[in-house]
């Protein structure tokens, strides 16, 4: 049994200490920090943050993104296993049937048959002299980091897209309310115009034009209803609930967030998941290139075997049936048909391609950030202009009211003024929602980072 203990000691010496330690990668939890609630709370909309929390809990895309991370963590463990010794037990029971005889020099063995009982424990360990297996593990770990960034990108995209649809739904609600007022106003205009036509104060063309306008407004109302229902169904998909009631604010209660900086440093793009993914990809392929170079070097495998070998079952566990062997197996490929050279060239070309993608991503990130800033500034300017236009139209409407009270303006004049006010009101609503949406687009372009914190760090 002394050989057996020596063999067990050899295994313990070859086995890295990490195999006995607890895993450094515990089961990943859902990342609430990726949702960045601190940013969404700036909109002062409790319904929005509550809905986003439901998305965080139920959305299937977020669940799949988390599963992708777990899958790649297992790939890391699988690759790390290649750095450890392997230990296997394989039994073999066979019966030899020899005939008619076998000749060994002058010795002749006649026909015979016998059983062979073999119970070996085999251990093998590739001595990672050149660090090849370690580099392979690092490469897989970089792949894991890329998947983690992809998960973060999913959070940023889903929360931003949900918020955009949410505010578009509020706009659709307000548009529908304004459209109902416009239809009622236009119906009154049609009725007044019909009265004028019946007493001969206007032509049939004027009446038909007003009736045509009423049908156009009814058609537009149907489009607003379609938009409203489409957005509700879209938000239900985010919430993973086909019958969910979409709690939302009234348009009058939403407000623009103020204090977003007008300029940023280009270092902001370092927060973007796509930038970080390309950075990790460069590192990953760099490890692959180094692995391809070391494939040309020889490999050294330490192996050993201990077990029992007997020809009769009753002697299987006797000391005479014990066997032990160990050794070092060096190996090197003398000729592989150019496979290793092709692999090395492939990895180098892959690295060059990844480097180009990395540079392209930097340019794309800067472009998106600049475009987001331009869209946000333009939307704010348009909203201010629409507010001024709405104030002027409100003054015109109030003047018409005053004139109507003293008999200086007709009912139709007042209705036309009201209709014009409602039209400008729709423009103001659209520009306000657009301002909110462009701020969300800017947040997304910055990599899902609280824009106010970036402003503080400048």
Secondary structure, DSSP 8 states (H G I E B T S, - for coil): -HHHHHHHHHHHHHS-GGGTS--SS------GGGG-HHHHGGG--HHHHHHHHHHHHH-HHHHHHHHHHHHHHHHHHHHHHTTS-EEEEEEEEEEEEEEEEEEETTEEEEEEEEEEEEEEEEEEEEE-TT-HHHHHHHHHHHHHHHHHHHHHHHHHHHHHHHHHHHHHHHHHHHHHHHHHHHHHHHHHHHHHHHHHHHTTSS-HHHHHHHHHHHHHHHHHHHHHHHHHHHHHHHHHHHHT-TT-------GGG--------S---GGGGGG-HHHHHHHHHHHHHHHHHHHHHHTTS-EEEEEEEEEEEESSGGGTTSGGGEEEEEEEEEE--S--TTHHHHHHHHHHHHHHHHHHHHHHHHHHHHHHHHHHHHHHHHHHHHHHHHHHHHHHHHHHHHHHHHHHHTTSS-HHHHHHHHHHHHHHHHHHHHHHHHHHHHHHHHHHHTTS--HHHHHHH-
